[in-house]
Amino acid sequence: MSTLSGNKVLLVILAIIFPPLGVGLHTGLASAFWISLVLTLLFYLPGFIYALWVIL
């Protein structure tokens, strides 16, 4: 069983507040950030799930 590092915990907390922020800090301005932004603008839950998937 793996443990989460402090950096990942911070990214997950940021993803709870605003999912594209967590993804953007994790991947930069790659396509994953833009997908997360669009999903969050359409509805929060898909953006949040996608952000967790990318970060973890």
C-alpha positions as CSV (number, residue, x, y, z in Angstrom):
1,M,0.0,0.0,0.0
2,S,1.4,3.3,-1.0
3,T,1.2,6.5,1.0
4,L,0.5,10.0,-0.3
5,S,3.3,12.4,-0.1
6,G,2.7,15.9,1.3
7,N,2.8,17.3,-2.2
8,K,0.0,15.0,-3.4
9,V,-2.1,15.8,-0.3
10,L,-1.8,19.5,-1.1
11,L,-2.8,18.9,-4.7
12,V,-5.8,16.9,-3.7
13,I,-6.9,19.7,-1.3
14,L,-6.5,22.3,-4.1
15,A,-8.5,19.9,-6.5
16,I,-11.3,19.9,-3.9
17,I,-11.4,23.7,-3.9
18,F,-10.9,24.3,-7.7
19,P,-10.0,21.2,-9.8
20,P,-8.2,22.9,-12.6
21,L,-5.8,24.5,-10.1
22,G,-4.7,21.1,-8.8
23,V,-4.3,19.7,-12.3
24,G,-2.5,22.8,-13.5
25,L,0.1,22.7,-10.7
26,H,0.6,18.9,-11.3
27,T,0.9,18.9,-15.1
28,G,1.4,22.6,-16.2
29,L,-0.7,24.0,-19.0
30,A,-1.0,20.7,-20.8
31,S,-4.1,19.3,-22.3
32,A,-5.1,17.8,-18.9
33,F,-5.5,21.3,-17.5
34,W,-7.8,22.4,-20.3
35,I,-9.9,19.2,-20.1
36,S,-10.3,19.8,-16.3
37,L,-11.2,23.4,-16.8
38,V,-13.9,22.6,-19.4
39,L,-15.3,19.7,-17.3
40,T,-15.4,22.0,-14.2
41,L,-17.2,24.7,-16.1
42,L,-19.8,22.3,-17.4
43,F,-20.4,20.8,-14.0
44,Y,-18.2,20.6,-10.9
45,L,-18.3,16.8,-10.2
46,P,-16.8,15.6,-13.5
47,G,-14.0,18.1,-13.2
48,F,-13.3,17.0,-9.7
49,I,-13.3,13.3,-10.6
50,Y,-11.0,14.0,-13.5
51,A,-8.7,16.1,-11.4
52,L,-8.4,13.3,-8.8
53,W,-7.7,10.8,-11.6
54,V,-4.9,12.9,-13.0
55,I,-3.3,13.8,-9.7
56,L,-3.5,10.3,-8.2
